Amino acid sequence: MPVTERYFRQENQYAVIHLPIRPNGFGVLYIGGNTHYVDEEQSCLLQHFDKRKLLSVLTEEGYTVFTSNLYGKNWGSDDAVELAEVLYHSVMRKEILNPSIHIIGEGTGALVVCKLLAHLKEKVRSICLLNPSLNLKNELDLERENKLFYKRTVHEILKAYKTTDIYYAIGRTCYFYETISPIKIYSSTRNHFKWKKDIRLLEEERNRNNLPISILISLEEKKYECGKNLVKFLKKYQTVL
């Protein structure tokens, strides 16, 4: 029986490569949000029913999908960004893949993706964002309504950024305005209601600069049923090797 998962450790964090039966030579880096995890023998992409379906669509199409625990609730910290870059180079050494990859960022994982682009630059073939959180300050402002959640979130952010100054952390806003890599946003109705202003601002800015972006809005219960559409988007940007 072929090996379909390869687990390993980097910087005391677990990572996994999900291997397809028939590789197409292209890699997908999956950067999850605050509920994402990888441990010594499991991946959130396998344990979560709907995410497993998305993973299956990708691997059945031949994509090699790799992901890391990235320190858990990292809130887009520099440590998480650096480890994601290390993961990319490690996978490129381990697997026979085209060096130009696709990236999927989910939830607060989008905060890691936007900073990672400055490190990988021309190595990013396309970007898919699933229900993304695009602004850390806005994320924190939403939590102000519940004091308990707000204090916990502040504590998590300060720990992730290794600082005692919350304004230092949330002031380091990053955007997807400059990258030339095409972006596709998959937003559920609930997420779009929360982050409509941020998403539309990004769309308007990229359109103004003639940079490719598209948005697909789905019902909340169908937010992970974008596999076929996502694959179609990825394939559009594989003609140039």
Protein Blocks (a to p, Z undefined) as FASTA:
>chain_A
ZZfbdcddeehiacdddddfbdghiacdddddfkbccdfkbcfklmpmklmmmmmmmmmn
opacdddfklpannopaklmmmmmmmmmmmmmmpccdfbdcdddehjlmmmmmmmmmmnm
mmpmbdcdehiafbfklmmmmmmmpmklmmmmmmmmmmmnopabfklmmmmccdfklpmb
dcdddddfklmmmmmmmmmmmmmmmmmnopacddddddfklmmmmmmmmmmmmmmmmmbZ
Z
